[in-house]
Amino acid sequence: MSLMDIFRKEQQDTKSASVAKERLRVLVAHDRLRHNGPEYLPQLQQEILAVIRKYVAIEENDVNVQLEQQGQTSVLELNVTLPEDD
């Protein structure tokens, strides 16, 4: 094992941790939507996913829909993680 291998391993571990953290955040957001959001929100998310898939290959967990109350206004936030161009 060379000295460079140690640095590469640390870098990979950091990247894996950040990916796992992001996935957990998405799962928690999805769970909150199911329990606290309006009934139409999961269907809305599925329809948005279907439209995006016409143009880009993405997974279901790449689309995150959140509904927030800000005073008397409801704010719909949509986050889509698009694949990187190779």
Buried (B, 14 or more C-beta within 10 A) or exposed (E): EEEEEEEEEEEEEEEEEEEEEEEEEBEEBBEEBEEEBEEEBBEBBEEBBEEBBEEEEBEEBBBBBBBEEEEEEEEEEEEEEEEEEE
